[in-house]
Amino acid sequence: MSMDRKFILHRSPTIANLERRLFLKRGLSLGALSLLAGCNITDQESVQRVLLAMSRWNDGVQDWLFDPKRLAPEFAESRITRPFPYNGYYPESEVPEIDGSSYKLELAGMIREKKPWTLAELYALPQVSQVTRHICVEGWSAIGKWTGVRFSEFLKRVGADTKAKYVWFRCAEGYSTSIDMATAMHPQTQMTFKYDGEILPPKYGFPMKVRIPTKLGFKNPKHVMEMAVINNWNPGYWEEQGYNWFSGI
């Protein structure tokens, strides 16, 4: 899919919806923001700089407030949303088809054992299930059952430097994102291989999705092909369009 097609399907956040999503819910109007920042709201470039600066400030506040021991709510299986909705920045007809028999998860960065992992090797690791709510930045939510490996245990197994700041993900369709190490080590952050008791369907992220119930949905990467433990801040696809990087819930 071309970049132009992507932006037609999901328009990049404008100043208006950045202001709505990032600041109105916290009680700041654009007019109030202009008073705080001393900028002219008719100067879109000036406003954009201030909004992005405030977004980074908000990321820092959320990071500071994040409690790595606090769990997202879990639900009974009777609460599962069926069918669970598809979500993506491209239509379902363009979900990538990945050959599980040749798949290998690539590891990079501050990791001691960087050997690639086949899907069979990943499936052989101890797995746990969670029934948690997916919350989309667009305003809807759905409850699903996800089964896979605790990400914290995998990071320890491969000798990741858990004192590093971030974990970055690259996905099959070119999508990328990154999370803070505290979120990576959270007990509910999961390398997901099954949905509702079945092998993860392509539309939900086959062969692997990283399920992060303490984050908004777009921070839960699908079709993950590579991960790297890093210290340099490396935002992803939607973050570069103006969405908050931390995006905790």
Backbone as a ProteinNet text record, in pm:
[ID]
protein_1_A
[PRIMARY]
MSMDRKFILHRSPTIANLERRLFLKRGLSLGALSLLAGCNITDQESVQRVLLAMSRWNDGVQDWLFDPKRLAPEFAESRITRPFPYNGYYPESEVPEIDGSSYKLELAGMIREKKPWTLAELYALPQVSQVTRHICVEGWSAIGKWTGVRFSEFLKRVGADTKAKYVWFRCAEGYSTSIDMATAMHPQTQMTFKYDGEILPPKYGFPMKVRIPTKLGFKNPKHVMEMAVINNWNPGYWEEQGYNWFSGI
[TERTIARY]
84.6	0	88.3	54.4	134.3	108.1	203.5	183.2	61.8	39.8	-76.7	-204.8	-210.4	-330.1	-352.1	-244.9	-258.9	-322.9	-279.9	-331.9	-474.5	-514.8	-655	-740.2	-689.7	-766.4	-778.5	-670.4	-669.7	-597.8	-674.5	-618	-527.2	-412.4	-319.1	-386.8	-355.8	-419.6	-396.2	-501.7	-489.1	-465.6	-436.9	-420.8	-546.6	-662.9	-788.6	-802.2	-777.9	-798.9	-683.8	-565.8	-459.3	-501.6	-552.4	-596.1	-708.3	-801.2	-912.8	-866.3	-785.5	-746.5	-647.5	-557.1	-448.5	-476.6	-563	-573.7	-715	-819.1	-952.7	-992.9	-956.9	-996	-921.9	-819.1	-746.3	-778.7	-880.8	-929	-859.3	-779.4	-711.9	-775.1	-827.8	-873.8	-757.4	-774.8	-668.6	-643.6	-751.8	-733.6	-650.9	-681.6	-603.3	-459.5	-441.7	-306.1	-228	-296	-226.3	-185.2	-268	-231.5	-110.8	-109.5	3.1	131.2	120.1	239.5	277	184.9	211.9	219.3	144.7	151.3	21.8	28.4	-85.9	-154.6	-283	-349	-375.7	-359.5	-373	-245.6	-137.5	-10.7	-2.9	-44.9	-55.7	77.9	186.3	317.3	354.2	322.8	352.1	270	140.2	52.3	97.6	136.2	179.9	301.5	396.8	515.6	478.4	385.3	343.8	270.3	179.6	105.7	199	297.3	391	475.5	513.5	589.2	504.6	376.3	286.8	262.8	256.9	239.1	357.3	478.3	596.5	595.2	549.8	537.8	438.2	325.7	224.1	279.5	360.7	425	506.7	583	666.5	584.6	471.9	384.6	325.9	277.3	220.4	325.9	446.4	555.7	581.4	580.9	607.1	495.4	369.9	255.3	234.5	295.7	271.9	317.9	228.5	259.6	281	405.2	431.3	368.4	313.9	249.7	97.3	44.4	-100.8	-149.1	-247.7	-296.8	-418.1	-426.2	-547.6	-659.1	-784.7	-894.6	-899.6	-930.5	-952.8	-1098.4	-1153.6	-1296.1	-1324.2	-1447	-1490.9	-1501.7	-1484.2	-1490.8	-1628.6	-1731.4	-1865.8	-1874.6	-1775.1	-1774.1	-1701.4	-1645.5	-1570.6	-1660.8	-1608.9	-1681.1	-1668.5	-1782.6	-1782.2	-1881.5	-1835.8	-1696.7	-1613.7	-1487.1	-1396.7	-1366.9	-1379.7	-1365.5	-1223.5	-1214.9	-1085.6	-1045.3	-919.6	-870	-734	-715	-589.4	-592.1	-476.4	-471.5	-479.1	-518.4	-542.1	-662	-731.3	-850.3	-814.6	-912.8	-889.7	-844.9	-885.4	-845.2	-695.3	-626.8	-483.4	-400.5	-460.7	-385.1	-271.9	-148.4	-36.6	-51.5	-13.7	-13.4	129.9	152.9	287.2	293.7	397	418.6	477.3	396.5	441.7	558.3	567.5	673.8	811.7	816.3	945.3	965.7	868	876.7	990.3	1061.9	1162.3	1155.1	1144.6	1145.1	1289.5	1321	1456.3	1473.6	1589.4	1621.3	1742.1	1740.4	1850	1867	1972.6	1996.5	2063.4	2022.3	2088.1	2035.1	2061	2017	2138.1	2160	2278.5	2267.9	2153.2	2135	2042.8	2102.3	2027	1983.3	1990.3	1948.8	1800.5	1761.5	1619.9	1539.9	1413.5	1325.4	1221	1210.7	1105.8	973.2	865.2	734	719.6	775.7	769	840.6	954.5	1028.8	950.5	886	806.5	684.7	619.2	502.7	539.2	663.6	706	728.7	731.3	753.6	626.7	640.1	521.9	429.2	298.9	202.2	93.1	40.4	-68.3	-176	-295.3	-407.2	-456.3	-513.7	-577.1	-701.2	-803.7	-923.6	-927	-885.1	-868.2	-934.1	-949.9	-1018.2	-918.3	-946.3	-871.9	-943.2	-871.5	-931	-868.2	-950.3	-902.4	-905	-806.5	-799.8	-919.8	-987.8	-1103.3	-1229.3	-1224	-1335.9	-1412.3	-1379.6	-1450.3	-1361.1	-1421.5	-1344.6	-1409	-1330.3	-1379.4	-1295.9	-1357.7	-1290.1	-1255.1	-1130.4	-1085.3	-1001.3	-986.1	-901.8	-774.1	-661.5	-531.3	-442	-372.2	-285.2	-145.4	-46	90.8	191.4	310	423.2	436.8	455.2	481.3	607.6	595.1	706	826.5	799.8	908.9	992.8	926.4	999.2	1081.5	1027.9	1104.5	1227.5	1211.4	1324.7	1435.1	1396.5	1496.4	1563.1	1485	1537.3	1644.9	1626	1721.8	1832	1831.9	1937.5	1924.8	1802.6	1782.7	1829.7	1886.4	1926.6	1801.5	1744.5	1619	1640.4	1765.6	1792.3	1787.8	1775.9	1761.1	1626.6	1609.1	1489.9	1370.1	1395	1283.7	1295.2	1179.2	1175.6	1101.6	1162.6	1108.1	1063.3	953.6	897.2	882.7	919.4	896.2	799.9	699.5	594.9	602.4	533	544.2	499.4	397.9	342.9	415.3	526.2	601.3	569.1	468.7	431.6	542.2	557	651.4	598.4	646.1	615.8	719	717.8	810	739.9	787.9	732.4	845.5	812.3	909.9	937.1	1053.7	1091.2	998.7	948.3	857.1	732.1	680.6	565.2	602.3	720.3	766.2	772.1	809.8	824.3	694.8	588.9	461.7	411	355.6	315.6	208.1	131	27.1	72.1	189.4	238.4	278.6	224.8	229.2	265.5	349	371.2	258.1	160.4	36.3	41.6	2.6	3.3	-134	-228.7	-363.5	-466.3	-580	-693.4	-815	-875.7	-996.4	-976.1	-857.2	-829.5	-781.8	-776.1	-732.9	-604.4	-526.6	-408.3	-447.9	-368.3	-398.9	-434	-554.3	-590.6	-508.2	-485.7	-410.3	-464.7	-597.3	-651.9	-624.1	-589.9	-556.2	-406.2	-326.3	-183.4	-91	-140.4	-53.2	74.7	188	205.5	217.7	244	260.1	214	137.5	94.5	152.1	187.7	226.3	106.2	47.6	-72.9	-29.9	-74.9	-37.8	-166	-234.1	-362.7	-354.7	-234.6	-218.9	-198.1	-207.8	-188	-309.2	-323.6	-423.2	-390.5	-490.3	-477.1	-365.4	-341.1	-239.6	-98.8	-81.4	48.4	66.5	-30.7	-24.7	11.4	138.8	176.7	138.6	99.8	62.5	164.8	164.6	255.5	399.8	440	573.1	681.2	776.5	886.3	1020.2	1035.1	1162.8	1138.3	1222.7	1219.5	1362.6	1378.7	1511.3	1501.4	1597.5	1608.4	1706.8	1661	1738.4	1734.2	1823.5	1822.1	1782.2	1788.3	1749.4	1600.1	1535.5	1390.6	1359.8	1275.1	1244.3	1093.3	1022.9	877.1	835	708.1	658.2	568.5	494.3	413	314.5	227.3	125.4	185.1	287.8	351.1	409.5	460.4	514.9	405	279.6	165.8	106.1	159.9	115.8	49.6	31.8	-29.7	69.2	13	99.8	179	307	391.5	356.4	339.9	316.9	180.1	74.8	-60.9	-104.8	-85	-134.3	-282.5	-345.8	-487.2	-509.2
-118.8	0	123.9	224.3	345.8	430	519.5	609.3	697.4	741.1	825.1	751.6	619.9	540.3	530.4	513.9	503.5	629.5	744.4	867.5	892.6	835.1	845.1	760.4	641.2	550.9	604	659.4	710.3	844.6	951.7	1084.1	1115.4	1175.4	1212.4	1307.6	1299	1386.6	1532.6	1611.6	1755.3	1821.8	1952.7	2027.6	2016.4	2016.1	2011.5	1882.1	1765.1	1642.3	1613.3	1665.7	1656.2	1729.7	1851.7	1931.2	1861	1799.8	1732.3	1613.3	1525.8	1400.8	1421.6	1517.1	1529.6	1629.5	1729.9	1838.7	1867.4	1856.4	1887.3	1797.2	1668.3	1576.1	1607.1	1689	1731.3	1875.2	1934.1	2064.5	2181.4	2162.4	2272.5	2296.1	2416.7	2452.7	2508.8	2520.8	2577	2722.3	2793.8	2931.7	2940.9	2852.6	2852.6	2816	2722.6	2681.8	2797.3	2879.2	2991.8	3093.6	3110.2	3201.9	3150.5	3016.9	2958.6	2967.8	2947.5	2939.4	3071.9	3167.2	3295	3286.2	3193.4	3179.2	3225.8	3261.7	3307.5	3186.9	3161.5	3039.8	3042.2	3158	3161.3	3114.6	3103.6	3054.9	2905.1	2824.7	2681.1	2617.3	2664.9	2607.5	2630.4	2750.4	2781.3	2694.6	2680.4	2598.3	2452.6	2404.1	2265.5	2239.6	2332.9	2315.9	2306.6	2393	2393	2263.9	2219.9	2096.1	1976.5	1971.1	1859.1	1864.3	1985.1	1998.5	1955.3	1995.2	1955.9	1805	1747	1603	1529.6	1576	1514.9	1534.1	1650.6	1675.5	1577.9	1557.6	1465	1323.2	1284.4	1153.1	1136.8	1241.7	1235.8	1220.7	1292.9	1284.3	1144	1088.5	953.3	850.3	868.5	778	783.6	903.6	922.4	861.2	871.1	821.2	670.7	610.6	468.8	381.3	292.6	199.2	61.2	12	-116	-235.7	-215.3	-324.2	-321.3	-213.4	-201.3	-277.3	-364.6	-447.5	-384.9	-403.6	-367.5	-464.5	-421.8	-511.5	-635.9	-750.1	-873.5	-916.5	-989.3	-1015.9	-1165.3	-1202.7	-1339.6	-1362.3	-1486.9	-1515.5	-1484.3	-1483.1	-1447.8	-1303.4	-1221.3	-1080.4	-1057.2	-1163.8	-1146.7	-1090.9	-995.1	-935.6	-1026.6	-1077.1	-1165.2	-1112.9	-1089.7	-1103.1	-985.1	-1012.2	-905.1	-821.3	-687.6	-604.7	-602.1	-591.6	-571.1	-425.6	-400.5	-263.1	-257.1	-155.8	-138.7	-11.6	31.3	153.4	120.3	-2.8	-46.9	-140.8	-163.1	-249.1	-394.6	-468.8	-609.4	-691.4	-652.2	-723.8	-714.3	-622.1	-603.6	-649.6	-729.3	-787.2	-872.6	-856.8	-934	-1083.9	-1163.3	-1309.3	-1354.1	-1414.9	-1453.6	-1605.2	-1663.1	-1807.7	-1843	-1906.8	-1941	-2039.1	-2124.2	-2224.3	-2162.7	-2046.6	-1980.7	-1856.8	-1827.4	-1707.7	-1719.5	-1608.3	-1598.6	-1459	-1454.9	-1328.5	-1282.1	-1167.2	-1113.3	-1030.7	-1044.5	-970	-880.5	-761.1	-667	-577.8	-499.5	-403.7	-465.7	-421.7	-456.2	-588.9	-695.2	-831.6	-923.5	-1007.8	-1094	-1203.5	-1271.6	-1383.3	-1339.5	-1305.8	-1245.7	-1347.5	-1473.9	-1571.5	-1552.3	-1565.7	-1556.3	-1672.3	-1646.2	-1747.9	-1789.1	-1920.6	-1971.6	-1971.3	-1985.7	-1988.9	-2112.4	-2223.7	-2346.8	-2327.1	-2260.1	-2234.1	-2141.3	-2042.9	-1949.8	-2020.6	-2106.1	-2179.5	-2272.5	-2317.9	-2414.3	-2349.2	-2216.1	-2147.4	-2150.6	-2141.3	-2138.3	-2022.8	-2052.9	-1951	-1931.4	-1811.7	-1775	-1703.5	-1695.1	-1627.8	-1509.5	-1413.3	-1298.5	-1260.5	-1215.2	-1160.6	-1013.1	-930.3	-787.3	-703.3	-575.3	-482.9	-410.4	-411.1	-334	-199.8	-90.3	43.1	118	154.3	221.2	372.7	440.4	586	650.2	574.3	627.6	628.4	569	581.6	454.1	342.5	217.8	123.3	21.7	-77.9	-214.7	-320.4	-457.4	-546	-651.8	-744.7	-871.6	-916.4	-1037.3	-1125.1	-1251.7	-1346.2	-1368.9	-1340.3	-1346.5	-1446.4	-1530.7	-1631.4	-1620.5	-1623.5	-1615.8	-1611.9	-1565.2	-1565.3	-1429	-1429.5	-1302.3	-1239	-1116.2	-1051.7	-1035.2	-1008.3	-991.5	-1118.1	-1235.5	-1361.6	-1387.8	-1348.8	-1366.9	-1276.1	-1150.8	-1058.3	-1111.7	-1167.3	-1225.1	-1347.3	-1428.6	-1551	-1520.9	-1411.3	-1380	-1285.7	-1254.2	-1168.9	-1023.4	-973.2	-831.8	-746.6	-632.2	-537.1	-462	-504.3	-444.2	-308.8	-263	-126	-28.7	-81.4	3.6	77.2	178.7	263.4	211.2	149.2	120.9	-16.6	-63.7	-177	-129.8	-153.6	-109.3	-230.3	-215.7	-325.6	-285.3	-377.6	-360.9	-469.8	-430.9	-523.9	-552	-656.7	-704	-600.2	-520.9	-426.9	-292.5	-283.1	-158.7	-74.5	-117	-45.1	-59.7	38.9	29	108.6	73.8	149.4	111.5	182.2	150.2	174.1	106.7	121.4	139.3	192.2	206.8	70.9	58	-70.3	-111.5	-15.6	-51.1	-119.3	-71.4	-135.3	-271.9	-282.1	-410.8	-516.6	-476	-569.6	-588.7	-518.2	-530.8	-674.7	-732	-873.4	-907.4	-808.8	-837.9	-813.5	-755.7	-737.2	-874	-906.2	-1046	-1056	-1155.1	-1195.1	-1292.8	-1248.1	-1322.2	-1410.9	-1539.1	-1635.6	-1697.6	-1675.6	-1729.1	-1621.7	-1628.6	-1545.1	-1634.7	-1623.8	-1698.8	-1849.6	-1896.8	-2039.4	-2093.1	-2009.8	-2053.1	-1979.2	-2041.5	-1974.7	-1834.8	-1737.5	-1597.8	-1579.7	-1536.1	-1515	-1401	-1404	-1296.2	-1157.4	-1141	-1007.4	-955.1	-1044.3	-1001.7	-1000.7	-1036.7	-1016.9	-1133.8	-1247.4	-1362.5	-1318.4	-1376.4	-1487	-1441.9	-1311.9	-1265.2	-1120.4	-1098.9	-965.6	-939.4	-816.5	-782.9	-716	-787.2	-739.7	-661	-533.8	-444.2	-379.9	-442.2	-389.8	-258.9	-215.2	-86.1	27.5	-1.7	98.3	104.6	217	226.4	126.4	91.9	-15.2	1.3	123.4	138.8	111.9	101.9	66.6	-84.6	-161.9	-308.5	-359.2	-371.3	-403.8	-545.1	-559.8	-688.8	-730.4	-861.5	-914.7	-874.8	-891.1	-845.8	-933.5	-869.7	-940.2	-919.9	-808.8	-775.7	-692.4	-713.3	-626.1	-592.7	-473.8	-429.2	-359.1	-386.5	-317.3	-202.3	-81.1	37.2	143.4	239.9	356.4	484	482.5	601.9	600.5	714.2	724.3	710.1	613.5	584	571.5	680.6	675.3	592.8	559.5	474.2	547.5	469.4	522.9	629.8	593.9	690.6	802	772.8	877.4	986.2	946.1	1044.1	1124.3	1077.8	1154.3	1245.4	1240.7	1333.5	1272.1	1139.1	1075.8	1068.8	1070	1055.7	927.1	935.6	816.2	722.3	773.5	686.1	618.5	697.8	647.6	538.9	562.9	470.3	492.1	394.9	405.7	383.4
0	0	0	-80.8	-84	38.8	69.5	183	159.4	30	1.6	34	1.5	29.4	179.1	255.6	400.9	457.4	408.7	463.8	418.9	304.7	265.6	357.4	392	477.7	619.2	671	807.1	804.6	799.3	786.3	903.5	877.5	982.9	1079.2	1209.9	1306.4	1272.2	1272.5	1250.9	1383.9	1378.5	1503.3	1587.5	1519.1	1594.8	1673	1608.9	1685	1778.9	1752.7	1852.8	1978.4	1957.7	2073.1	2147.1	2071	2136.3	2216	2154.9	2219.7	2332.6	2314.6	2410.7	2522.3	2494	2589.7	2640.8	2556.4	2604.9	2719.8	2711.4	2818.3	2947.5	2938.3	3058.4	3096.7	3029	3071.5	3007.2	2902.8	2837.1	2701.3	2677.1	2544.4	2465.9	2335.1	2253.3	2290.4	2327.9	2370.1	2496.7	2594.3	2718	2690.1	2597.8	2564.2	2504.2	2420.5	2359.8	2464.8	2569.2	2677	2753.3	2778.1	2850.2	2769.3	2639.7	2556.8	2493.1	2492.8	2430.8	2279.7	2218.6	2073.1	2010.4	1884.5	1807.9	1747	1782.7	1736.5	1587	1520.7	1376	1306.3	1381.7	1328	1353.8	1255.1	1276.9	1310.6	1249.6	1279.5	1425.1	1476.1	1615.8	1709.3	1677.5	1760.1	1757.9	1637.9	1626.9	1714.5	1716.6	1799.9	1946.2	1989	2129	2163.4	2073.4	2099.2	2109.5	2022.3	2027.6	2154.1	2194.9	2319.4	2438.1	2436.9	2545.7	2543.9	2424.6	2414.4	2477.1	2448.7	2509.5	2661.2	2705.4	2850.5	2911.2	2841.3	2889.6	2896.1	2796.2	2799.3	2927.4	2961.1	3081.1	3207.2	3214.6	3331.8	3343.2	3231.1	3235.3	3275.7	3224.6	3259.6	3409.5	3464.8	3607.4	3691.6	3642.7	3718.8	3703.1	3600.5	3572.1	3688	3732.9	3840.3	3778.8	3774	3708.8	3779.3	3899	3971.6	3960	3906	3894	3770.9	3789.1	3680.2	3612.6	3481.4	3410	3450.6	3447.5	3485.2	3395.7	3457.1	3381.7	3401.6	3304.3	3299.7	3283.1	3312.2	3287.9	3136.7	3092.4	2949.5	2891.6	2975.8	2928.5	2880.3	2915.4	2876	2743.4	2683.8	2559.7	2449.3	2375.1	2263.3	2142.1	2094.3	1977.7	1873.8	1751.5	1707.5	1756.1	1783.2	1822.5	1698.4	1707.7	1586.9	1531.7	1402.2	1336.8	1352.4	1377.3	1379	1311.6	1229	1157.8	1077.1	1030.6	949.4	800.5	768.4	632.7	637.9	525.4	528.1	556.6	606.4	642	521.8	402.3	281.6	255.9	321.7	301	421.1	509.4	620.5	564.2	613.7	558.4	583.4	484.2	496.3	522.7	637	679.6	691	635.8	642.2	778.5	862	996.2	996.6	894.5	892.1	869.4	808.1	783.5	870.9	954.7	1039.1	1139.9	1158.3	1264.4	1325.9	1458.2	1529.8	1545.3	1487.7	1494.6	1622.2	1685.7	1807	1781.3	1837.8	1815.5	1938	1934	2041.2	2162.4	2279.6	2405	2458.8	2381.6	2412.8	2400.6	2499.1	2498.3	2392.1	2385.3	2292.1	2178.8	2067	1956.5	1850.7	1880.6	1779.1	1745.5	1618.5	1582.2	1641.8	1669.9	1727.4	1624.7	1601.4	1513.6	1590	1515.3	1578.8	1666.8	1624.7	1705.4	1838.2	1836.6	1960.5	2051.7	1995.2	2075.6	2135	2056.1	2105	2220.7	2225.1	2327.5	2463.4	2469.8	2596.7	2682.7	2815.8	2903.2	2868	2861.2	2819.7	2924.9	2927.4	3018.5	2937.7	2994.4	2927.4	3009.7	2940.1	3005.1	2925	2994.4	2930.9	2967.5	2874.2	2902.4	2794.4	2825.1	2735.3	2644.5	2516.2	2417.1	2404.1	2423.3	2415.6	2299.1	2202	2081.5	2100.8	2043.3	2050.9	1981.5	1892.1	1821.5	1906.4	2026.2	2118.7	2147.3	2082.2	2109.9	2190.9	2250.2	2324.6	2304.6	2329.7	2317.2	2408.4	2458.7	2549.4	2474.1	2489.9	2422.1	2512.6	2472.2	2545.9	2467.1	2531.3	2466.8	2541.8	2467.4	2527.9	2468.1	2555.9	2506.9	2621.2	2589.1	2681.8	2748.5	2879	2946.8	2887.5	2841.5	2773.3	2865.9	2993.1	3089.4	3099.5	3095.4	3105.6	2979.6	2864.6	2741.1	2741.6	2784.2	2789.3	2880.1	2993.8	3083.9	3020.5	2950.5	2889.9	2784.9	2708.1	2601.4	2648.7	2777	2831.2	2793.2	2785.6	2755.9	2873.4	2842.8	2945.8	2991.4	3102.1	3148.7	3215.3	3218.5	3263	3145.5	3025.2	2906.9	2914.7	2831.9	2841.9	2763.2	2647.4	2557.5	2491.5	2442.2	2350.3	2225.3	2109.8	1981.1	1900.5	1825.8	1747	1600.9	1512.7	1368.6	1323.4	1246.6	1205.4	1055.6	1012.5	875	773.4	807.3	710.9	711.1	786.7	793.8	915.7	992.9	1114.9	1218.6	1304.7	1415.5	1533.7	1650.7	1772	1876.3	1988.3	2097.6	2229.9	2334.3	2467.4	2567.8	2684.5	2791.6	2855.1	2917.9	2975.6	3090	3167.5	3276.5	3222.1	3109.8	3046.7	2991.2	2931.6	2878.8	2988.4	3109.8	3220.7	3300.1	3263.5	3334.3	3322.2	3428.8	3425.7	3323.3	3274.2	3175.5	3031.2	3011.5	2875.4	2820.6	2703.9	2657.2	2508.9	2478.6	2339	2304.5	2228.1	2209.1	2085.1	2102.3	1993	1967.3	2059.9	2042.4	2077.9	2010.1	2046.4	2069.8	2186.5	2223.4	2202.2	2240.8	2237.5	2104.2	1999.5	1867.2	1827.8	1736.2	1683.8	1635.7	1669.9	1639.6	1491.6	1459.9	1319.2	1258.7	1126.7	1063	1093.8	1096.7	1118.2	1258.8	1353.1	1488.9	1514.8	1412.1	1429.3	1405.2	1350.6	1327.1	1256.9	1297.6	1393.5	1539	1561.3	1698.9	1713.2	1816.8	1857.1	1995.3	2024.8	2161.3	2227	2321	2390.1	2512.7	2520	2630.1	2683	2779	2824.3	2900.6	2936.2	3004.1	2904.7	2774.2	2669.1	2576.9	2506.5	2401.4	2290.1	2211.7	2114.5	2014.4	1967	1862.9	1914.1	2047.8	2105.2	2117	2067.1	2071	1931.5	1897	1759.5	1717.8	1591.1	1533.3	1428	1394.7	1292.3	1323	1448.8	1490.9	1429.8	1364.5	1298.2	1368.1	1438.1	1501.3	1625.2	1726.5	1844.4	1883.1	1938.2	1979	2113.9	2200.4	2329.2	2308.6	2336.4	2299	2409.2	2398.5	2487.2	2414.4	2281.5	2206.5	2179.3	2200.3	2180.7	2032.9	1998.7	1859.6	1844.1	1814.3	1803.2	1683.4	1678.5	1572.3	1474.9	1396.2	1286.4	1334.2	1429.9	1472.2	1556	1632.9	1713	1622.8	1507.5	1414.1	1345.9	1356.1	1305.6	1412.9	1534.9	1637.9	1758.9	1760.8	1877.4	1993.8	2115.1	2232.7	2226.4	2263.1	2262	2376.4	2498.3	2613.5	2602.7	2584.7	2559.8	2656	2785.2	2886.6	2913.4	2976.2	3007.9	3156.7
[MASK]
+++++++++++++++++++++++++++++++++++++++++++++++++++++++++++++++++++++++++++++++++++++++++++++++++++++++++++++++++++++++++++++++++++++++++++++++++++++++++++++++++++++++++++++++++++++++++++++++++++++++++++++++++++++++++++++++++++++++++++++++++++++++++

